[in-house]
Amino acid sequence: MASAPAQIPTSFGHELRACLRCRLVKTYDQFRESGCENCPFLQMEEDQERAVECTTPNFNGIISVMDPTRSWAARWLRIGKFVPGVYTLAVSEALPDDMQAICEDKHVPYTLPKRS
């Protein structure tokens, strides 16, 4: 059974942002309106400031994944369990400590980004 896909970014300009936990890429307005499909517990759609602190405009590369469970690239990027959508290859910022604590409380895996 396939997961419902994430929203596809409506534009590819400066307003693109990536979720700091799962690396899903959408516009700021999309995160503000509907949150992150992989990380609903972060409740970005309920708090404009949270949509800013849980996402970043600074990311490297982009990949579209239609079937994460069958994609070798999705497995390699460790996004094979996420919903179909557009993802970044890497973010360099970490989730704020209070958001990391929410992940921990919900028993949701969070991996700090690799320092380059």
C-alpha positions in Angstrom: 0.0 0.0 0.0 1.5 3.3 -1.1 1.7 6.3 1.1 -0.1 9.5 0.0 2.6 11.7 -1.5 3.8 15.0 -0.1 2.9 18.2 -1.7 5.2 19.0 -4.6 6.8 22.5 -4.4 4.7 25.0 -6.3 7.8 27.0 -7.4 11.5 26.4 -7.4 12.8 29.9 -6.3 14.1 31.3 -3.1 11.1 30.4 -1.1 12.0 26.6 -1.1 12.8 25.2 2.3 13.8 21.7 3.6 12.5 20.0 6.7 15.5 19.7 9.1 14.4 16.2 10.2 13.4 14.4 7.1 14.7 16.7 4.3 11.4 17.1 2.5 11.4 20.1 0.3 8.4 22.4 -0.1 7.8 26.2 -0.2 7.6 28.1 3.1 3.9 28.7 2.4 3.3 24.9 2.0 5.0 24.1 5.3 3.1 26.9 7.0 -0.3 25.7 5.5 0.0 22.0 5.8 3.2 21.2 7.8 5.5 18.3 6.9 3.9 15.0 5.8 6.7 13.0 7.4 6.9 15.0 10.6 3.3 15.9 11.7 4.4 15.9 15.4 6.4 19.0 14.7 3.1 20.8 14.1 4.6 23.4 11.7 1.2 24.2 10.3 0.0 25.4 13.7 2.9 27.9 14.3 4.5 30.1 11.7 7.7 30.5 13.8 7.9 26.7 14.1 7.7 26.4 10.3 10.8 28.7 10.2 12.8 27.0 12.9 12.1 23.4 11.7 13.0 24.2 8.0 16.0 25.7 6.2 16.5 27.5 2.9 20.1 26.2 2.9 20.4 22.7 1.4 22.3 20.8 -1.2 20.8 19.0 -4.2 17.3 17.8 -4.8 15.7 14.5 -5.7 12.2 13.5 -6.5 11.1 10.1 -5.1 8.0 8.4 -6.4 8.3 5.1 -4.7 10.6 5.4 -1.7 10.3 1.7 -0.7 11.7 0.6 -4.1 14.2 3.3 -4.8 17.9 2.5 -4.2 18.6 6.3 -4.0 15.9 6.7 -1.3 17.4 3.9 0.7 20.9 5.3 0.2 19.7 8.7 1.4 17.8 7.1 4.3 14.4 8.4 3.1 13.0 5.0 2.1 10.4 5.1 4.8 9.1 8.6 4.0 6.3 9.6 1.8 6.8 10.1 -2.0 7.9 13.7 -2.7 10.8 16.0 -3.3 13.8 15.8 -1.0 17.2 17.5 -0.6 20.3 15.4 -0.5 21.7 17.2 2.6 21.0 19.9 5.1 23.8 21.3 7.3 21.7 22.7 10.1 20.4 20.8 13.1 16.8 20.9 14.5 16.6 23.2 17.5 17.1 21.3 20.8 13.4 21.6 21.8 12.4 20.0 18.5 14.9 17.3 19.0 13.4 16.6 22.4 9.9 16.3 20.7 11.4 13.7 18.4 12.9 11.8 21.3 9.6 12.0 23.3 7.7 10.6 20.3 10.4 7.9 19.7 11.0 9.3 16.2 14.5 8.8 14.9 16.5 12.0 14.3 20.1 12.1 13.0 22.2 15.2 13.3 23.5 16.4 10.0 27.1 15.5 9.1 29.6 18.3 9.5 31.4 19.0 6.3 
